[in-house]
């Protein structure tokens, strides 16, 4: 599911509020594979650099991704 959400964000150039919520739910329930974390890191970096725009106005919800981002 994470890969599908990430691919959608790259296709549209936007991370929707709904997709962001689904990402949060999947991560909270720990229903993901290790390769999903790589996709998530790619998404995080793309949002951080402006390659993908967030539909949500607040930057706070995106903070949940940092706990899964590798150092």
C-alpha positions as CSV (number, residue, x, y, z in Angstrom):
1,X,0.0,0.0,0.0
2,X,2.8,2.4,0.8
3,X,4.4,1.9,-2.6
4,X,1.0,2.7,-4.3
5,X,0.6,5.9,-2.3
6,X,4.1,7.0,-3.1
7,X,3.8,6.2,-6.8
8,X,0.5,8.2,-6.9
9,X,2.3,11.2,-5.2
10,X,5.1,11.1,-7.8
11,X,2.6,10.8,-10.7
12,X,0.5,13.8,-9.6
13,X,3.2,15.9,-7.9
14,X,1.0,16.1,-4.8
15,X,0.6,14.2,-1.6
16,X,-3.1,14.3,-0.8
17,X,-4.5,14.7,2.7
18,X,-6.2,11.3,2.2
19,X,-2.9,9.6,1.2
20,X,-1.1,11.2,4.0
21,X,-3.7,9.9,6.4
22,X,-3.5,6.4,5.0
23,X,0.3,6.5,5.3
24,X,0.0,7.4,8.9
25,X,-2.5,4.6,9.6
26,X,-0.3,2.0,7.9
27,X,2.7,3.1,9.8
28,X,0.9,3.2,13.1
29,X,-0.4,-0.3,12.7
30,X,3.1,-1.5,11.6
31,X,1.6,-3.1,8.5
32,X,4.6,-2.5,6.2
33,X,7.6,-4.2,4.7
34,X,11.2,-3.0,5.0
35,X,11.2,-1.9,1.3
36,X,8.2,0.3,2.1
37,X,10.5,2.3,4.3
38,X,12.8,3.0,1.3
39,X,9.8,4.3,-0.6
40,X,8.7,6.4,2.3
41,X,12.2,7.9,2.6
42,X,12.1,8.8,-1.1
43,X,8.7,10.5,-0.6
44,X,9.9,12.3,2.5
45,X,12.9,13.7,0.6
46,X,10.7,14.7,-2.4
47,X,8.3,16.6,-0.1
48,X,11.2,18.2,1.8
49,X,12.8,19.4,-1.5
50,X,9.6,20.6,-3.0
51,X,9.5,18.0,-5.8
52,X,6.1,16.9,-4.3
53,X,3.7,19.4,-2.8
54,X,1.6,18.6,0.2
55,X,-2.2,19.2,0.0
56,X,-2.2,19.6,3.8
57,X,-1.3,23.1,4.9
58,X,0.4,22.2,8.2
59,X,3.9,20.8,8.3
60,X,3.2,19.0,11.6
61,X,1.6,15.8,10.2
62,X,4.6,15.2,8.0
63,X,6.7,14.9,11.1
64,X,5.5,11.4,11.7
65,X,7.6,10.3,8.7
66,X,10.9,11.4,10.3
67,X,10.8,8.6,12.8
68,X,10.9,6.1,9.9
69,X,13.5,7.9,7.9
70,X,17.0,6.3,8.1
71,X,19.9,8.4,9.2
